[in-house]
Structure formats: structure tokens, C-alpha cells
Amino acid sequence: MAGTYYQYWKSPELLQQHVEWEVVLLRHGPTYAFVILCEVLALIMFRYQSKALELMRYFSNEATNIDARHTAFLSALQFMDKQKLSKLIERLDATERNFLIDKHQRTLEMANNENEDRMIERIRTLLDRSKGEKQEAVKKKKDDGEE
């Protein structure tokens, strides 16, 4: 069997004579197109899911911040004069789980999103490049056929 593939590799005109490319494309083209469509949809859904998880984490942190401040407020009302509790109440009141970041800082989610964006941009450029090469090959074939 390996010898057969070697023959086709050695002389590609045999492959053109024995394989009907239209039939191969009609047979396997829809399957490959469906797989590519599924992969693209999976990538889109994964990005939406990661964004949803990020928002859920943010709002969960905000809820715990509110709970901590509420506990500090109730404790302040109940134990007005005790020194230790006042320090504890200050610590609870200062609790912040969703930190603000400067312009030059990045979170892990931001880095992942940038990496995904770069990957998608690379795929686009590769597809555009291959499409351009294919169009050039077709144009050259037409020019060679006209001459």
C-alpha cells in the first residue's frame, strides 16, 4: 500500500488520471465544511462562556463585599465601644475583592482574550493569504490556457 502512495507522490499525473476530484469534493466537502462550522461555533460559545463566568465571579465578589459591609454595620450598631471590634469592623469595611487596575496592568482574563484575538487574526490572515494564492493560481491557469 505504501508503494501505491509513493507512485502517486513520484508522479502526480497518475493521481490526476485516477482520482476524480469533483467526486472527492462532493463526497467529503460537506463533511469538512460541517466540522469547520462546528469548530467555529465552539470557539464562539467558549468565548461567551468565559465572559459569563467572569461576570458571575465579579458579581459574586460584589455580593460578598456587600455582605462584609453589612456585617460591619450591624456589628458597629451592636458593639459601639469595644476597641477590638472596631478594628475588625474597619477591616471588614475595607474589604474589596474586585480591585481596580491601572492602565498598564492586566488581568488573566484580559491576557487570554488578547491571545484569542491574536489567534483569530492569524487565522484570518492565513485564510486571506491562501485565498489570494488560490486566486493567483486560477488567474495564472486561465492566462496559460488563453495563450
URLINLIN-V198586 format. One record per residue. N is the residue number from 0. PHI is phi in whole degrees, 0 to 359 (NA if undefined). Layout:
n=N phi=PHI
n=N phi=PHI
This chain:
n=0 phi=NA
n=1 phi=296
n=2 phi=297
n=3 phi=296
n=4 phi=296
n=5 phi=294
n=6 phi=298
n=7 phi=293
n=8 phi=293
n=9 phi=289
n=10 phi=228
n=11 phi=296
n=12 phi=294
n=13 phi=297
n=14 phi=296
n=15 phi=292
n=16 phi=283
n=17 phi=263
n=18 phi=242
n=19 phi=265
n=20 phi=295
n=21 phi=297
n=22 phi=292
n=23 phi=298
n=24 phi=294
n=25 phi=293
n=26 phi=282
n=27 phi=255
n=28 phi=302
n=29 phi=299
n=30 phi=295
n=31 phi=295
n=32 phi=297
n=33 phi=294
n=34 phi=296
n=35 phi=296
n=36 phi=299
n=37 phi=297
n=38 phi=294
n=39 phi=295
n=40 phi=297
n=41 phi=296
n=42 phi=297
n=43 phi=297
n=44 phi=295
n=45 phi=296
n=46 phi=296
n=47 phi=295
n=48 phi=294
n=49 phi=294
n=50 phi=296
n=51 phi=296
n=52 phi=295
n=53 phi=297
n=54 phi=293
n=55 phi=298
n=56 phi=297
n=57 phi=298
n=58 phi=290
n=59 phi=295
n=60 phi=296
n=61 phi=297
n=62 phi=295
n=63 phi=292
n=64 phi=298
n=65 phi=295
n=66 phi=299
n=67 phi=295
n=68 phi=292
n=69 phi=295
n=70 phi=297
n=71 phi=297
n=72 phi=295
n=73 phi=296
n=74 phi=293
n=75 phi=295
n=76 phi=291
n=77 phi=279
n=78 phi=242
n=79 phi=289
n=80 phi=254
n=81 phi=272
n=82 phi=291
n=83 phi=298
n=84 phi=293
n=85 phi=294
n=86 phi=295
n=87 phi=297
n=88 phi=295
n=89 phi=297
n=90 phi=295
n=91 phi=295
n=92 phi=291
n=93 phi=276
n=94 phi=294
n=95 phi=218
n=96 phi=258
n=97 phi=254
n=98 phi=281
n=99 phi=278
n=100 phi=244
n=101 phi=284
n=102 phi=296
n=103 phi=277
n=104 phi=263
n=105 phi=226
n=106 phi=267
n=107 phi=296
n=108 phi=297
n=109 phi=295
n=110 phi=295
n=111 phi=296
n=112 phi=296
n=113 phi=295
n=114 phi=296
n=115 phi=296
n=116 phi=297
n=117 phi=297
n=118 phi=296
n=119 phi=296
n=120 phi=295
n=121 phi=296
n=122 phi=298
n=123 phi=299
n=124 phi=295
n=125 phi=296
n=126 phi=295
n=127 phi=297
n=128 phi=295
n=129 phi=293
n=130 phi=295
n=131 phi=295
n=132 phi=295
n=133 phi=294
n=134 phi=295
n=135 phi=295
n=136 phi=295
n=137 phi=294
n=138 phi=295
n=139 phi=293
n=140 phi=295
n=141 phi=295
n=142 phi=296
n=143 phi=292
n=144 phi=288
n=145 phi=285
n=146 phi=284
